[in-house]
Amino acid sequence: MGLVWQKQPTQFVGALWPRSHRASNYKSGVGYIDTYLDLIKGEKLPISFMMSTPASSLITKDGAVVGVKASGPDGKDYTLYASKGVILATGGFSANVKMRNQYDEIWDNKLDNQVKTTNMPAITGDGINMAVKAGAGLKDMGYIQLLPTTDPATGATNHKIVESTNIYVNKQGNRFVNEQGRRDVLAKAALAQPDHVFYVIGTEQTLLKDKEGRGPYGILISDLLKQKKAFKANTLDELAKKLGMNPDNLKRTVAKWNEFCKTQKGDEFGRMSCEEGNKLPGGPYYASVMTPSVHHTMGGVTIDEDTRVLDKKGRPIRGLYAAGEITGGIHGTNRVGCNAVPDALIFGTIAGREVGK
Ligand SMILES: Cc1cc2nc3c(=O)[nH]c(=O)nc-3n(C[C@H](O)[C@H](O)[C@H](O)COP(=O)(O)OP(=O)(O)OC[C@H]3O[C@@H](n4cnc5c(N)ncnc54)[C@H](O)[C@@H]3O)c2cc1C
């Protein structure tokens, strides 16, 4: 359809082995949007968009959902009727602090304002709350995922410059976890470190840099260095100084790591392997600063295999469908990286087919 995939899979943070293909002609999820917009334009599909027009409630009649109420950027209210059904696709609730703490069963109700999110501010669970008012049942609401490797200042992920399977070092200069572990394991380990902060360490040879000097999400690495989201140093002593950590600890940590990379045996945190891109043979060294942020909510409205929203007794609510992160029960307690977009695309396709019947 337009996205071109890299042949070689990469090991995204929290994956236990390389299982994800990056797009080679796009640097972010914008590629999906562009591809679908091109398709809609190319095939002249009769689809229209109402931007900045949040839906506020569902309209019901005789127990069936028949439309939505929304308000536009001009302050105008809209009442939209849907003769065949309404599909909710408003995402999860990572940006809704109240809901995070209301439902959380994993993070001891500590997901307050101090904990950032990787999501846009609009991802506040609106669709879930509208569906509940229409009688929907919920599933797995307590399972909230933190992404371990995000920018402490913003929660964004776009300052990445080396693979997330490189070593993680805390403010004392020590490793603290098997970096190839699950997301929930990594996030819990990171939250136990001083200031909840750690650094991913790489070298010039393994820097994820394109010809223009941009990182994997399109930002100039020179800008990340200026903003102190990333750090560069010729020696480990210099790097430790820049990061404010004990140089002897850092040197000992890297020496131990390099020894493991040689023997591939006996890692103190149970790593199975050190890959070529994880080795730290010598400077210049790079580090990017990381902390966990709220990333994905695995809970949401209950649906059946036809994406019909179910009520608390498991009966379909007539006229109401849902797909994507708004739904619960698809991913268990810990979504595997790169399974969310397929979730949204596959169940979105099913929902479209069902409503179009
Ligand atoms: C930084 C980041 C990186 C990610 N990387 C990956 C990855 O590599 N692979 C992967 O599989 N997953 C990834 N994910 C997860 C994945 O992107 C999401 O789970 C997925 O986009 C959810 O799709 P969705 O269509 O259900 O909801 P969203 O993509 O969240 O879209 C919901 C839409 O609904 C709109 N909306 C919200 N409330 C209302 C309302 N009241 N009225 C009208 N509209 C409303 C929002 O503005 C938004 O446009 C990533 C997520 C983030 C944040």
The ligand as an SDF file (V2000), in Angstrom:
LIG
                    3D

 53 58  0  0  0  0  0  0  0  0999 V2000
    5.2050    7.0920   21.0430 C   0  0  0  0  0  0  0  0  0  0  0  0
    4.4760    5.8200   20.7360 C   0  0  0  0  0  0  0  0  0  0  0  0
    5.1050    4.8390   19.9880 C   0  0  0  0  0  0  0  0  0  0  0  0
    4.4310    3.6590   19.6880 C   0  0  0  0  0  0  0  0  0  0  0  0
    5.0540    2.7260   18.9160 N   0  0  0  0  0  0  0  0  0  0  0  0
    4.3710    1.6250   18.5460 C   0  0  0  0  0  0  0  0  0  0  0  0
    4.9570    0.6930   17.6440 C   0  0  0  0  0  0  0  0  0  0  0  0
    6.0860    0.8720   17.1840 O   0  0  0  0  0  0  0  0  0  0  0  0
    4.2200   -0.3930   17.2930 N   0  0  0  0  0  0  0  0  0  0  0  0
    2.9540   -0.6290   17.7930 C   0  0  0  0  0  0  0  0  0  0  0  0
    2.3270   -1.6290   17.4440 O   0  0  0  0  0  0  0  0  0  0  0  0
    2.4000    0.2500   18.6580 N   0  0  0  0  0  0  0  0  0  0  0  0
    3.0550    1.3620   19.0300 C   0  0  0  0  0  0  0  0  0  0  0  0
    2.4720    2.2560   19.8840 N   0  0  0  0  0  0  0  0  0  0  0  0
    1.0960    2.0050   20.3610 C   0  0  0  0  0  0  0  0  0  0  0  0
    0.1050    2.3250   19.2600 C   0  0  0  0  0  0  0  0  0  0  0  0
    0.5320    3.4720   18.5450 O   0  0  0  0  0  0  0  0  0  0  0  0
   -1.3000    2.5850   19.8230 C   0  0  0  0  0  0  0  0  0  0  0  0
   -1.6900    1.5470   20.6740 O   0  0  0  0  0  0  0  0  0  0  0  0
   -2.2590    2.6930   18.6560 C   0  0  0  0  0  0  0  0  0  0  0  0
   -1.9510    3.8480   17.8750 O   0  0  0  0  0  0  0  0  0  0  0  0
   -3.6960    2.7850   19.1330 C   0  0  0  0  0  0  0  0  0  0  0  0
   -4.4780    3.0080   17.9840 O   0  0  0  0  0  0  0  0  0  0  0  0
   -5.9620    3.5100   18.1260 P   0  0  0  0  0  0  0  0  0  0  0  0
   -6.4100    3.8140   16.7270 O   0  0  0  0  0  0  0  0  0  0  0  0
   -6.7430    2.5520   18.9350 O   0  0  0  0  0  0  0  0  0  0  0  0
   -5.8850    4.8470   18.9810 O   0  0  0  0  0  0  0  0  0  0  0  0
   -4.9940    6.1740   18.7480 P   0  0  0  0  0  0  0  0  0  0  0  0
   -3.9500    5.9630   17.7020 O   0  0  0  0  0  0  0  0  0  0  0  0
   -4.5530    6.5660   20.1200 O   0  0  0  0  0  0  0  0  0  0  0  0
   -6.0410    7.1910   18.1770 O   0  0  0  0  0  0  0  0  0  0  0  0
   -7.1540    7.6130   18.9080 C   0  0  0  0  0  0  0  0  0  0  0  0
   -7.6900    8.8650   18.2320 C   0  0  0  0  0  0  0  0  0  0  0  0
   -8.9360    9.2150   18.8330 O   0  0  0  0  0  0  0  0  0  0  0  0
   -8.9510   10.6070   19.0650 C   0  0  0  0  0  0  0  0  0  0  0  0
   -9.8900   10.8960   20.1670 N   0  0  0  0  0  0  0  0  0  0  0  0
   -9.7180   10.7460   21.5010 C   0  0  0  0  0  0  0  0  0  0  0  0
  -10.8170   11.1330   22.1670 N   0  0  0  0  0  0  0  0  0  0  0  0
  -11.7180   11.5210   21.2350 C   0  0  0  0  0  0  0  0  0  0  0  0
  -13.0550   12.0330   21.2910 C   0  0  0  0  0  0  0  0  0  0  0  0
  -13.6920   12.2350   22.4470 N   0  0  0  0  0  0  0  0  0  0  0  0
  -13.6790   12.3260   20.1230 N   0  0  0  0  0  0  0  0  0  0  0  0
  -13.0600   12.1540   18.9150 C   0  0  0  0  0  0  0  0  0  0  0  0
  -11.7950   11.6780   18.8010 N   0  0  0  0  0  0  0  0  0  0  0  0
  -11.1340   11.3670   19.9480 C   0  0  0  0  0  0  0  0  0  0  0  0
   -7.5160   10.9670   19.3880 C   0  0  0  0  0  0  0  0  0  0  0  0
   -7.2790   12.3380   19.1600 O   0  0  0  0  0  0  0  0  0  0  0  0
   -6.7670   10.0680   18.4020 C   0  0  0  0  0  0  0  0  0  0  0  0
   -6.6200   10.7070   17.1570 O   0  0  0  0  0  0  0  0  0  0  0  0
    3.1140    3.4450   20.1860 C   0  0  0  0  0  0  0  0  0  0  0  0
    2.4850    4.4250   20.9470 C   0  0  0  0  0  0  0  0  0  0  0  0
    3.1530    5.6150   21.2150 C   0  0  0  0  0  0  0  0  0  0  0  0
    2.4420    6.6640   22.0210 C   0  0  0  0  0  0  0  0  0  0  0  0
  1  2  1  0
  2  3  1  0
  2 52  2  0
  3  4  2  0
  4  5  1  0
  4 50  1  0
  5  6  2  0
  6  7  1  0
  6 13  1  0
  7  8  2  0
  7  9  1  0
  9 10  1  0
 10 11  2  0
 10 12  1  0
 12 13  2  0
 13 14  1  0
 14 15  1  0
 14 50  1  0
 15 16  1  0
 16 17  1  0
 16 18  1  0
 18 19  1  0
 18 20  1  0
 20 21  1  0
 20 22  1  0
 22 23  1  0
 23 24  1  0
 24 25  2  0
 24 26  1  0
 24 27  1  0
 27 28  1  0
 28 29  2  0
 28 30  1  0
 28 31  1  0
 31 32  1  0
 32 33  1  0
 33 34  1  0
 33 48  1  0
 34 35  1  0
 35 36  1  0
 35 46  1  0
 36 37  1  0
 36 45  1  0
 37 38  2  0
 38 39  1  0
 39 40  1  0
 39 45  2  0
 40 41  1  0
 40 42  2  0
 42 43  1  0
 43 44  2  0
 44 45  1  0
 46 47  1  0
 46 48  1  0
 48 49  1  0
 50 51  2  0
 51 52  1  0
 52 53  1  0
M  END
$$$$
